[in-house]
């Protein structure tokens, strides 16, 4: 065990999993081992963990539900942080709802709907955590996190705990200040509105049925691979280029939704990267549009 991992073990900063296969923690089921995965259970442990990693200059990253992420076949050097159960709590107070950074974004939307609160219906099909959704300004169906966000408690890379408002977050399309200023969302708070439970449930059921019919949810995938260009859709461009069903190794452009790449069984990260490059090249050649990945590639090249 590396020295820094032993030091963390003595500080009791959470559960430590050395040489943890990242394929167990990504929706693509792809990825080599991380040097260590550490699971802090509360804000104090998270702060202590981040402080020590900062002092020791150990690289770190976070993982939530593992969607929107492609991990190198060689794995990740340094520390991967996954928030524990105490950082997954959800609380509702009137039209305000708060959630730990590790809470399921889908579960948050379901609880809001059952409480008769509208504004989170779009989140019902986003398979990530609250922290990841805030980081990405996740959105769907014409809405996104920025429209309901109130504030968040964030542990910065020095271990300092700060509170950011919506203005501080600098939200844009699939972007927040956390892309430039590293930090981990410990808790986020959202402002919703009172709504009709039946109407909310009906809208969520419609979105769910649409996803079931149009997305390859029964196969390992990461969600949308490319961002939608201004005024267009990546899926339309990829399908128009005749790329549905294209394969590289075990990676395949979904025949159900062209902006999804599925793992047909034994896909590697290199398979996915190669397929993404082919898609970008063909779409650029046929339509002149340069597709931009929405998925993050992490780990050792």
C-alpha positions as a Markdown table, in Angstrom:
| # | Residue | x | y | z |
|---|---|---|---|---|
| 1 | Unk | 0.0 | 0.0 | 0.0 |
| 2 | Unk | 1.4 | 3.4 | -1.0 |
| 3 | Unk | 2.5 | 5.7 | 1.9 |
| 4 | Unk | -0.2 | 8.3 | 1.4 |
| 5 | Unk | -2.9 | 5.6 | 1.5 |
| 6 | Unk | -1.5 | 4.3 | 4.8 |
| 7 | Unk | -1.5 | 7.8 | 6.2 |
| 8 | Unk | -5.2 | 8.3 | 5.2 |
| 9 | Unk | -6.1 | 5.1 | 6.8 |
| 10 | Unk | -4.7 | 6.4 | 10.1 |
| 11 | Unk | -6.7 | 9.6 | 9.8 |
| 12 | Unk | -10.0 | 7.7 | 9.4 |
| 13 | Unk | -11.3 | 9.7 | 6.5 |
| 14 | Unk | -13.6 | 6.9 | 5.3 |
| 15 | Unk | -13.6 | 3.5 | 3.7 |
| 16 | Unk | -10.5 | 2.8 | 1.6 |
| 17 | Unk | -10.5 | 0.5 | -1.4 |
| 18 | Unk | -7.0 | 0.0 | -2.8 |
| 19 | Unk | -6.6 | -0.9 | -6.5 |
| 20 | Unk | -10.3 | -0.6 | -7.0 |
| 21 | Unk | -11.5 | -1.5 | -10.6 |
| 22 | Unk | -13.3 | 1.5 | -12.0 |
| 23 | Unk | -15.3 | -0.8 | -14.3 |
| 24 | Unk | -17.4 | -1.5 | -11.2 |
| 25 | Unk | -18.3 | 2.2 | -10.8 |
| 26 | Unk | -19.1 | 3.4 | -14.3 |
| 27 | Unk | -22.3 | 2.9 | -16.3 |
| 28 | Unk | -20.2 | 1.9 | -19.4 |
| 29 | Unk | -18.7 | -0.9 | -17.3 |
| 30 | Unk | -15.2 | 0.2 | -18.5 |
| 31 | Unk | -12.1 | 1.2 | -16.7 |
| 32 | Unk | -8.9 | 0.0 | -15.1 |
| 33 | Unk | -8.1 | 0.2 | -11.4 |
| 34 | Unk | -7.7 | 3.4 | -9.3 |
| 35 | Unk | -4.8 | 3.5 | -6.9 |
| 36 | Unk | -7.4 | 4.0 | -4.2 |
| 37 | Unk | -11.1 | 4.7 | -3.9 |
| 38 | Unk | -12.0 | 6.5 | -0.7 |
| 39 | Unk | -15.5 | 6.9 | 0.6 |
| 40 | Unk | -15.9 | 9.7 | 3.2 |
| 41 | Unk | -19.1 | 9.5 | 5.1 |
| 42 | Unk | -19.6 | 13.1 | 6.1 |
| 43 | Unk | -18.3 | 16.6 | 5.5 |
| 44 | Unk | -15.7 | 16.5 | 8.2 |
| 45 | Unk | -14.1 | 13.3 | 6.7 |
| 46 | Unk | -14.3 | 14.8 | 3.2 |
| 47 | Unk | -12.5 | 18.0 | 4.3 |
| 48 | Unk | -9.8 | 16.0 | 6.1 |
| 49 | Unk | -9.3 | 13.8 | 3.0 |
| 50 | Unk | -9.1 | 16.8 | 0.6 |
| 51 | Unk | -6.7 | 18.6 | 3.0 |
| 52 | Unk | -4.3 | 15.7 | 3.1 |
| 53 | Unk | -4.4 | 15.0 | -0.6 |
| 54 | Unk | -3.7 | 18.7 | -1.2 |
| 55 | Unk | -0.7 | 18.7 | 1.3 |
| 56 | Unk | 0.7 | 15.5 | -0.2 |
| 57 | Unk | 0.0 | 16.7 | -3.8 |
| 58 | Unk | -1.9 | 13.5 | -4.6 |
| 59 | Unk | -4.1 | 13.8 | -7.7 |
| 60 | Unk | -7.8 | 13.2 | -7.1 |
| 61 | Unk | -11.1 | 13.1 | -8.8 |
| 62 | Unk | -14.7 | 12.3 | -7.8 |
| 63 | Unk | -17.1 | 9.7 | -9.1 |
| 64 | Unk | -20.8 | 9.6 | -8.5 |
| 65 | Unk | -23.0 | 7.1 | -10.4 |
| 66 | Unk | -20.3 | 6.8 | -13.1 |
| 67 | Unk | -22.3 | 8.1 | -16.0 |
| 68 | Unk | -20.9 | 10.6 | -18.5 |
| 69 | Unk | -17.4 | 9.2 | -17.7 |
| 70 | Unk | -15.0 | 7.1 | -19.7 |
| 71 | Unk | -12.1 | 5.7 | -17.6 |
| 72 | Unk | -8.8 | 4.7 | -19.1 |
| 73 | Unk | -8.1 | 1.0 | -19.5 |
| 74 | Unk | -4.9 | 1.7 | -17.5 |
| 75 | Unk | -6.9 | 3.1 | -14.6 |
| 76 | Unk | -6.5 | 6.2 | -12.5 |
| 77 | Unk | -3.4 | 7.2 | -10.6 |
| 78 | Unk | -4.1 | 8.8 | -7.3 |
| 79 | Unk | -7.3 | 8.9 | -5.4 |
| 80 | Unk | -10.9 | 8.5 | -6.5 |
| 81 | Unk | -13.5 | 10.0 | -4.1 |
| 82 | Unk | -17.0 | 8.6 | -3.9 |
| 83 | Unk | -19.4 | 10.2 | -1.3 |
| 84 | Unk | -20.8 | 7.9 | 1.4 |
| 85 | Unk | -24.3 | 7.4 | 2.7 |
| 86 | Unk | -24.4 | 10.4 | 5.1 |
| 87 | Unk | -23.8 | 12.6 | 2.0 |
| 88 | Unk | -26.7 | 11.1 | 0.2 |
| 89 | Unk | -29.5 | 12.5 | 2.4 |
| 90 | Unk | -32.5 | 14.5 | 1.0 |
| 91 | Unk | -34.7 | 16.9 | 3.0 |
| 92 | Unk | -37.8 | 18.8 | 2.0 |
| 93 | Unk | -39.0 | 22.0 | 3.7 |
| 94 | Unk | -41.9 | 23.7 | 2.0 |
| 95 | Unk | -40.9 | 24.4 | -1.6 |
| 96 | Unk | -37.2 | 24.1 | -0.7 |
| 97 | Unk | -35.3 | 20.8 | -1.1 |
| 98 | Unk | -31.8 | 20.0 | -0.1 |
| 99 | Unk | -29.7 | 17.0 | -1.0 |
| 100 | Unk | -26.2 | 15.7 | -0.3 |
| 101 | Unk | -23.8 | 15.7 | -3.2 |
| 102 | Unk | -23.9 | 11.9 | -3.3 |
| 103 | Unk | -27.7 | 11.7 | -3.5 |
| 104 | Unk | -29.2 | 10.2 | -6.7 |
| 105 | Unk | -30.5 | 13.0 | -9.0 |
| 106 | Unk | -33.3 | 10.7 | -10.1 |
| 107 | Unk | -34.3 | 9.9 | -6.5 |
| 108 | Unk | -34.4 | 13.7 | -5.8 |
| 109 | Unk | -36.8 | 14.3 | -8.7 |
| 110 | Unk | -39.1 | 11.4 | -7.6 |
| 111 | Unk | -39.2 | 12.7 | -4.0 |
| 112 | Unk | -40.0 | 16.2 | -5.2 |
| 113 | Unk | -42.8 | 15.0 | -7.3 |
| 114 | Unk | -44.3 | 13.0 | -4.5 |
| 115 | Unk | -44.2 | 16.1 | -2.4 |
| 116 | Unk | -46.1 | 18.0 | -5.0 |
| 117 | Unk | -43.1 | 20.2 | -6.0 |
| 118 | Unk | -42.5 | 21.0 | -9.6 |
| 119 | Unk | -39.3 | 22.0 | -11.3 |
| 120 | Unk | -37.3 | 18.8 | -11.1 |
| 121 | Unk | -39.3 | 16.7 | -13.6 |
| 122 | Unk | -36.5 | 17.0 | -16.2 |
| 123 | Unk | -34.1 | 15.1 | -13.8 |
| 124 | Unk | -36.0 | 11.9 | -13.8 |
| 125 | Unk | -33.8 | 10.4 | -16.5 |
| 126 | Unk | -30.4 | 11.8 | -15.6 |
| 127 | Unk | -28.5 | 8.9 | -14.0 |
| 128 | Unk | -26.0 | 10.7 | -11.8 |
| 129 | Unk | -25.6 | 12.3 | -8.4 |
| 130 | Unk | -26.7 | 15.7 | -7.3 |
| 131 | Unk | -23.1 | 16.9 | -7.1 |
| 132 | Unk | -22.4 | 15.7 | -10.6 |
| 133 | Unk | -25.6 | 17.4 | -11.8 |
| 134 | Unk | -24.6 | 20.7 | -10.3 |
| 135 | Unk | -21.0 | 20.4 | -11.7 |
| 136 | Unk | -22.4 | 19.8 | -15.2 |
| 137 | Unk | -25.5 | 22.0 | -15.0 |
| 138 | Unk | -27.2 | 18.9 | -16.1 |
| 139 | Unk | -30.4 | 19.3 | -18.1 |
| 140 | Unk | -33.1 | 17.7 | -20.3 |
| 141 | Unk | -36.5 | 18.5 | -21.8 |
| 142 | Unk | -35.8 | 22.2 | -22.0 |
| 143 | Unk | -34.7 | 22.8 | -18.4 |
| 144 | Unk | -31.5 | 22.4 | -16.3 |
| 145 | Unk | -30.1 | 22.8 | -12.8 |
| 146 | Unk | -29.5 | 26.5 | -13.1 |
| 147 | Unk | -33.2 | 27.2 | -13.2 |
| 148 | Unk | -33.9 | 25.8 | -9.8 |
| 149 | Unk | -30.5 | 26.1 | -8.0 |
| 150 | Unk | -30.4 | 28.1 | -4.8 |
| 151 | Unk | -27.0 | 27.5 | -3.2 |
| 152 | Unk | -24.4 | 24.7 | -2.4 |
| 153 | Unk | -21.9 | 23.9 | 0.2 |
| 154 | Unk | -18.6 | 23.1 | -1.6 |
| 155 | Unk | -15.4 | 21.7 | -0.3 |
| 156 | Unk | -12.6 | 23.4 | -2.2 |
| 157 | Unk | -9.3 | 21.6 | -3.2 |
| 158 | Unk | -7.7 | 23.1 | -0.1 |
| 159 | Unk | -10.3 | 21.5 | 2.2 |
| 160 | Unk | -12.1 | 24.9 | 2.8 |
| 161 | Unk | -15.9 | 24.7 | 3.0 |
| 162 | Unk | -17.6 | 27.5 | 1.2 |
| 163 | Unk | -21.2 | 28.3 | 0.2 |
| 164 | Unk | -21.9 | 29.4 | -3.4 |
| 165 | Unk | -25.1 | 31.0 | -4.7 |
| 166 | Unk | -26.4 | 30.7 | -8.2 |
| 167 | Unk | -24.5 | 33.8 | -9.3 |
| 168 | Unk | -21.3 | 32.3 | -7.9 |
| 169 | Unk | -21.7 | 29.2 | -9.9 |
| 170 | Unk | -21.4 | 30.9 | -13.3 |
| 171 | Unk | -23.8 | 28.3 | -14.9 |
| 172 | Unk | -23.8 | 27.9 | -18.7 |
| 173 | Unk | -24.7 | 25.0 | -21.0 |
| 174 | Unk | -23.3 | 21.9 | -19.3 |
| 175 | Unk | -20.9 | 24.1 | -17.3 |
| 176 | Unk | -20.3 | 25.6 | -13.9 |
| 177 | Unk | -17.5 | 27.4 | -12.1 |
| 178 | Unk | -16.4 | 23.9 | -10.8 |
| 179 | Unk | -14.9 | 23.3 | -14.2 |
| 180 | Unk | -12.3 | 26.0 | -13.4 |
| 181 | Unk | -12.3 | 26.0 | -9.6 |
| 182 | Unk | -12.0 | 22.5 | -8.3 |
| 183 | Unk | -14.3 | 21.5 | -5.5 |
| 184 | Unk | -16.8 | 18.8 | -4.4 |
| 185 | Unk | -20.4 | 19.6 | -3.7 |
| 186 | Unk | -21.2 | 18.4 | -0.2 |
| 187 | Unk | -24.8 | 19.7 | -0.2 |
| 188 | Unk | -27.0 | 21.5 | -2.7 |
| 189 | Unk | -30.3 | 23.4 | -2.2 |
| 190 | Unk | -33.0 | 24.0 | -4.8 |
| 191 | Unk | -36.0 | 26.3 | -4.9 |
| 192 | Unk | -39.1 | 24.6 | -6.4 |
| 193 | Unk | -42.7 | 25.5 | -6.7 |
| 194 | Unk | -46.0 | 24.0 | -5.6 |
| 195 | Unk | -47.6 | 21.9 | -8.3 |
| 196 | Unk | -50.2 | 19.3 | -9.0 |
| 197 | Unk | -48.9 | 15.8 | -8.1 |
| 198 | Unk | -50.9 | 14.1 | -10.8 |
| 199 | Unk | -49.6 | 16.5 | -13.5 |
| 200 | Unk | -46.0 | 16.1 | -12.2 |
| 201 | Unk | -46.4 | 12.3 | -12.2 |
| 202 | Unk | -47.8 | 12.3 | -15.7 |
| 203 | Unk | -45.0 | 14.5 | -17.1 |
| 204 | Unk | -42.4 | 12.2 | -15.5 |
| 205 | Unk | -44.1 | 9.1 | -16.8 |
| 206 | Unk | -44.1 | 10.6 | -20.3 |
| 207 | Unk | -40.4 | 11.4 | -20.1 |
| 208 | Unk | -39.7 | 7.9 | -18.8 |
| 209 | Unk | -41.7 | 6.2 | -21.6 |
| 210 | Unk | -39.9 | 8.4 | -24.2 |
| 211 | Unk | -36.5 | 7.4 | -22.8 |
| 212 | Unk | -37.5 | 3.7 | -22.7 |
| 213 | Unk | -38.5 | 3.8 | -26.4 |
| 214 | Unk | -35.6 | 5.9 | -27.7 |
| 215 | Unk | -32.5 | 5.1 | -25.5 |
| 216 | Unk | -30.6 | 1.8 | -25.1 |
| 217 | Unk | -31.1 | 1.7 | -21.3 |
| 218 | Unk | -30.7 | -2.1 | -21.2 |
| 219 | Unk | -27.1 | -1.9 | -22.4 |
| 220 | Unk | -24.0 | -0.4 | -20.7 |
| 221 | Unk | -23.7 | 3.2 | -21.9 |
| 222 | Unk | -22.9 | 6.6 | -20.5 |
| 223 | Unk | -25.8 | 8.7 | -21.8 |
| 224 | Unk | -25.2 | 11.3 | -24.5 |
| 225 | Unk | -21.7 | 11.1 | -25.9 |
| 226 | Unk | -21.6 | 14.5 | -27.7 |
| 227 | Unk | -23.0 | 17.9 | -26.9 |
| 228 | Unk | -25.9 | 19.2 | -29.1 |
| 229 | Unk | -24.6 | 21.8 | -31.4 |
| 230 | Unk | -26.4 | 25.2 | -31.4 |
| 231 | Unk | -29.7 | 24.8 | -33.1 |
| 232 | Unk | -29.3 | 21.1 | -33.9 |
| 233 | Unk | -28.9 | 17.6 | -32.3 |
| 234 | Unk | -25.9 | 15.4 | -32.3 |
| 235 | Unk | -28.0 | 12.3 | -32.7 |
| 236 | Unk | -29.6 | 13.7 | -35.9 |
| 237 | Unk | -26.2 | 14.5 | -37.4 |
| 238 | Unk | -24.7 | 11.1 | -36.5 |
| 239 | Unk | -27.8 | 9.3 | -37.9 |
| 240 | Unk | -27.8 | 11.4 | -41.0 |
| 241 | Unk | -24.2 | 10.4 | -41.5 |
| 242 | Unk | -25.3 | 6.7 | -41.6 |
| 243 | Unk | -23.3 | 5.8 | -38.5 |
| 244 | Unk | -25.9 | 3.9 | -36.5 |
| 245 | Unk | -24.5 | 0.4 | -35.8 |
| 246 | Unk | -20.9 | 1.3 | -36.5 |
| 247 | Unk | -18.5 | -0.7 | -34.4 |
| 248 | Unk | -15.0 | -0.5 | -33.1 |
| 249 | Unk | -14.1 | -3.6 | -31.1 |
| 250 | Unk | -16.9 | -4.0 | -28.4 |
| 251 | Unk | -18.1 | -0.4 | -28.8 |
| 252 | Unk | -21.1 | 0.3 | -31.0 |
| 253 | Unk | -23.1 | 3.3 | -32.0 |
| 254 | Unk | -26.6 | 2.5 | -30.7 |
| 255 | Unk | -29.1 | 1.5 | -33.3 |
| 256 | Unk | -31.8 | 3.0 | -31.1 |
| 257 | Unk | -30.2 | 6.4 | -30.4 |
| 258 | Unk | -27.3 | 7.6 | -32.5 |
| 259 | Unk | -25.7 | 9.8 | -29.7 |
| 260 | Unk | -25.3 | 6.7 | -27.5 |
| 261 | Unk | -22.3 | 4.4 | -27.7 |
| 262 | Unk | -23.0 | 1.0 | -26.1 |
| 263 | Unk | -20.7 | -1.6 | -24.6 |
| 264 | Unk | -21.7 | -4.8 | -26.4 |
| 265 | Unk | -19.8 | -6.9 | -23.9 |
| 266 | Unk | -16.0 | -6.5 | -23.9 |
| 267 | Unk | -15.5 | -2.9 | -25.0 |
| 268 | Unk | -12.4 | -1.1 | -23.9 |
| 269 | Unk | -11.9 | 2.6 | -23.4 |
| 270 | Unk | -9.7 | 2.6 | -26.5 |
| 271 | Unk | -12.5 | 1.1 | -28.5 |
| 272 | Unk | -14.8 | 3.9 | -27.4 |
| 273 | Unk | -12.2 | 6.6 | -28.1 |
| 274 | Unk | -11.5 | 5.3 | -31.5 |
| 275 | Unk | -15.3 | 5.1 | -32.3 |
| 276 | Unk | -15.8 | 8.7 | -31.1 |
| 277 | Unk | -13.0 | 9.9 | -33.4 |
| 278 | Unk | -14.5 | 8.1 | -36.4 |
| 279 | Unk | -17.9 | 9.7 | -35.6 |
| 280 | Unk | -16.4 | 13.2 | -35.3 |
| 281 | Unk | -14.5 | 12.7 | -38.6 |
| 282 | Unk | -17.4 | 11.5 | -40.6 |
| 283 | Unk | -19.9 | 14.1 | -39.2 |
| 284 | Unk | -17.4 | 16.9 | -39.8 |
| 285 | Unk | -16.8 | 15.7 | -43.4 |
| 286 | Unk | -20.5 | 15.3 | -44.2 |
| 287 | Unk | -22.1 | 18.3 | -42.4 |
| 288 | Unk | -19.2 | 20.6 | -41.5 |
| 289 | Unk | -20.1 | 20.4 | -37.8 |
| 290 | Unk | -17.4 | 19.7 | -35.2 |
| 291 | Unk | -18.9 | 17.6 | -32.5 |
| 292 | Unk | -17.8 | 18.3 | -29.0 |
| 293 | Unk | -17.7 | 15.4 | -26.5 |
| 294 | Unk | -20.0 | 15.6 | -23.5 |
| 295 | Unk | -18.4 | 12.6 | -21.9 |
| 296 | Unk | -15.2 | 13.1 | -19.8 |
| 297 | Unk | -12.2 | 10.9 | -20.4 |
| 298 | Unk | -10.2 | 10.3 | -17.2 |
| 299 | Unk | -7.2 | 8.3 | -16.2 |
| 300 | Unk | -3.8 | 7.3 | -17.4 |
| 301 | Unk | -3.3 | 7.3 | -21.2 |
